Amino acid sequence: MSLRVNLEFTEKDLEHFRKRAKLAMESAEEQSRETIIEAARELLDQVDQKVESDYIRSRLRQLQILIDMLEDEGWGMKEVGQKRVLSALAYFNNPDDLIPDDIPGIGFLDDAIMVELLCRELKPEIDAYRDFVQYRKSTAKRMGVEPSELNRSDFLKKREHALLARMRRRRPGGGGGGSRRGRSPFSLF
């Protein structure tokens, strides 16, 4: 049997989490990248050892993709993106938790909620990275090379070519979709 519990956060509740996230962002500037990543890894280890809740485990495991984004040299995350992800991870290096982690059953609940909120905020970055990982895996297999040989610029070139091809197909008379019967009265070409 499972039980579904829906939590609804008011603007006041969310403001509390924003304040905590902001404090973490400020502390991220004082910590090294390695310290922040190591603290996130330690949290993942604690989750594997101590947490029984599937909800909490699944949310906290999302930290791994954030770590992967930072450490993947092929992805080559820009400084602004790195700062956003490091700021998000810095929250988990803060000993001043809303709910102390050593409380059985719910100690990591605030961490799980924060991961959910942070991953929603970082969704564009996470989605782009997942697309890149999938591209790299399938392209490397097709080309018979190691995935590590492919990088972000390869991925972006492929996406640019796909976009240009789609634009050509949509152009009237450009092949696939347009009509050659007559020019548009507004056509400049």
C-alpha positions as CSV (number, residue, x, y, z in Angstrom):
1,M,0.0,0.0,0.0
2,S,1.2,3.5,-0.7
3,L,0.0,6.8,0.6
4,R,0.0,10.0,-1.4
5,V,0.5,13.2,0.4
6,N,0.3,16.5,-1.4
7,L,2.2,19.5,0.1
8,E,1.1,22.9,-1.0
9,F,3.6,25.6,-0.2
10,T,2.3,29.2,0.2
11,E,4.3,32.1,-1.0
12,K,5.4,32.6,2.6
13,D,6.6,29.0,2.7
14,L,8.5,29.4,-0.5
15,E,10.0,32.6,0.7
16,H,11.5,30.7,3.6
17,F,13.2,28.2,1.2
18,R,14.4,31.1,-1.0
19,K,16.0,32.7,2.0
20,R,17.8,29.5,2.9
21,A,18.9,29.1,-0.8
22,K,20.1,32.7,-0.8
23,L,22.2,32.1,2.3
24,A,23.6,29.0,0.7
25,M,24.5,31.0,-2.5
26,E,26.4,33.5,-0.3
27,S,28.2,30.7,1.4
28,A,29.1,29.1,-1.9
29,E,31.3,32.1,-2.7
30,E,33.3,31.3,0.4
31,Q,33.7,27.6,-0.4
32,S,35.8,25.9,-3.0
33,R,34.1,24.0,-5.8
34,E,35.6,20.8,-4.5
35,T,34.3,21.3,-1.0
36,I,30.8,21.9,-2.3
37,I,30.8,18.9,-4.6
38,E,32.3,16.7,-1.8
39,A,29.5,17.7,0.6
40,A,26.9,16.8,-2.0
41,R,28.6,13.4,-2.5
42,E,28.6,12.8,1.3
43,L,24.9,13.6,1.4
44,L,24.3,11.1,-1.4
45,D,26.3,8.5,0.6
46,Q,24.2,9.2,3.8
47,V,21.0,8.8,1.8
48,D,22.1,5.4,0.5
49,Q,23.0,4.3,4.0
50,K,20.2,5.9,6.1
51,V,17.2,6.8,4.1
52,E,14.3,4.4,3.7
53,S,11.8,6.7,2.0
54,D,11.6,6.3,-1.8
55,Y,10.4,9.9,-2.1
56,I,13.3,11.3,-0.3
57,R,15.8,9.0,-2.0
58,S,14.5,9.8,-5.5
59,R,14.7,13.5,-4.9
60,L,18.1,13.5,-3.4
61,R,19.5,11.3,-6.1
62,Q,18.9,14.2,-8.5
63,L,22.0,15.8,-6.9
64,Q,24.0,13.4,-9.0
65,I,23.1,15.0,-12.3
66,L,24.1,18.4,-10.9
67,I,27.5,16.9,-9.9
68,D,27.8,15.3,-13.3
69,M,27.1,18.6,-15.1
70,L,29.9,20.2,-13.2
71,E,32.5,17.5,-13.6
72,D,31.8,16.5,-17.3
73,E,34.6,18.2,-19.2
74,G,32.8,17.4,-22.5
75,W,29.8,19.4,-21.4
76,G,32.1,22.3,-20.6
77,M,29.6,24.2,-18.5
78,K,30.1,28.0,-18.7
79,E,31.0,29.9,-15.6
80,V,27.6,31.4,-15.0
81,G,26.0,27.9,-15.2
82,Q,28.6,26.5,-12.9
83,K,27.9,29.2,-10.4
84,R,24.2,28.5,-10.4
85,V,24.7,24.8,-9.9
86,L,27.4,25.3,-7.2
87,S,25.1,27.7,-5.4
88,A,22.3,25.0,-5.5
89,L,24.7,22.3,-4.2
90,A,26.0,24.6,-1.4
91,Y,22.7,24.4,0.4
92,F,23.6,20.8,1.3
93,N,26.8,21.8,2.9
94,N,25.0,23.8,5.5
95,P,24.8,22.2,8.9
96,D,21.9,24.5,9.9
97,D,19.1,22.3,8.4
98,L,15.5,23.1,8.7
99,I,15.0,19.5,9.9
100,P,18.1,17.9,11.4
101,D,19.3,15.0,9.3
102,D,19.6,12.6,12.2
103,I,15.8,12.5,12.9
104,P,14.7,9.1,11.6
105,G,12.2,9.1,8.8
106,I,12.0,12.8,8.1
107,G,15.5,14.1,8.7
108,F,16.2,14.5,5.0
109,L,12.7,15.7,4.0
110,D,13.7,19.4,3.9
111,D,16.7,18.5,1.8
112,A,14.4,16.6,-0.6
113,I,12.0,19.5,-0.9
114,M,15.0,21.9,-1.6
115,V,16.3,19.5,-4.3
116,E,12.9,19.5,-5.9
117,L,12.7,23.3,-5.8
118,L,16.3,23.8,-7.1
119,C,15.9,21.2,-9.9
120,R,12.8,23.1,-11.1
121,E,14.8,26.3,-11.1
122,L,17.7,24.6,-13.0
123,K,15.4,22.6,-15.4
124,P,16.7,24.2,-18.6
125,E,20.3,23.4,-17.7
126,I,19.4,19.8,-16.6
127,D,17.3,19.2,-19.7
128,A,20.1,20.5,-22.0
129,Y,22.7,18.3,-20.2
130,R,20.5,15.2,-20.5
131,D,20.0,15.9,-24.2
132,F,23.8,16.2,-24.6
133,V,24.5,12.9,-22.7
134,Q,21.9,11.1,-24.9
135,Y,23.4,12.7,-28.1
136,R,27.0,11.7,-27.0
137,K,26.0,8.2,-26.2
138,S,24.1,7.5,-29.4
139,T,26.6,9.4,-31.7
140,A,29.6,7.7,-30.1
141,K,28.0,4.3,-30.7
142,R,27.2,5.1,-34.3
143,M,30.6,6.5,-35.0
144,G,32.5,3.8,-33.1
145,V,34.3,6.2,-30.8
146,E,34.4,6.7,-27.1
147,P,31.7,9.1,-25.7
148,S,34.5,11.2,-24.1
149,E,35.7,12.1,-27.6
150,L,32.5,14.1,-28.2
151,N,31.9,17.5,-26.6
152,R,29.4,20.2,-26.3
153,S,30.5,22.0,-29.5
154,D,29.8,18.8,-31.5
155,F,26.4,18.6,-29.9
156,L,25.6,22.3,-30.7
157,K,26.8,21.9,-34.3
158,K,24.4,19.0,-34.8
159,R,21.5,20.9,-33.3
160,E,22.3,23.9,-35.5
161,H,22.3,21.8,-38.6
162,A,19.0,20.2,-37.6
163,L,17.4,23.7,-37.0
164,L,18.6,25.0,-40.3
165,A,17.3,21.9,-42.1
166,R,13.9,22.4,-40.5
167,M,13.8,26.0,-41.5
168,R,14.6,25.1,-45.1
169,R,11.9,22.5,-45.1
170,R,9.3,25.0,-43.9
171,R,10.3,27.6,-46.5
172,P,7.9,27.9,-49.4
173,G,9.5,26.2,-52.4
174,G,12.4,25.2,-50.2
175,G,11.7,21.6,-50.3
176,G,9.2,19.7,-48.3
177,G,6.2,21.7,-47.3
178,G,6.1,24.8,-49.4
179,S,4.4,25.3,-52.7
180,R,6.2,26.3,-55.9
181,R,3.0,27.5,-57.5
182,G,3.6,31.1,-56.9
183,R,5.6,33.5,-55.0
184,S,4.2,35.2,-52.0
185,P,3.3,38.8,-52.7
186,F,5.6,39.7,-49.8
187,S,8.6,37.6,-51.0
188,L,11.8,39.4,-51.2
189,F,13.7,36.5,-52.7
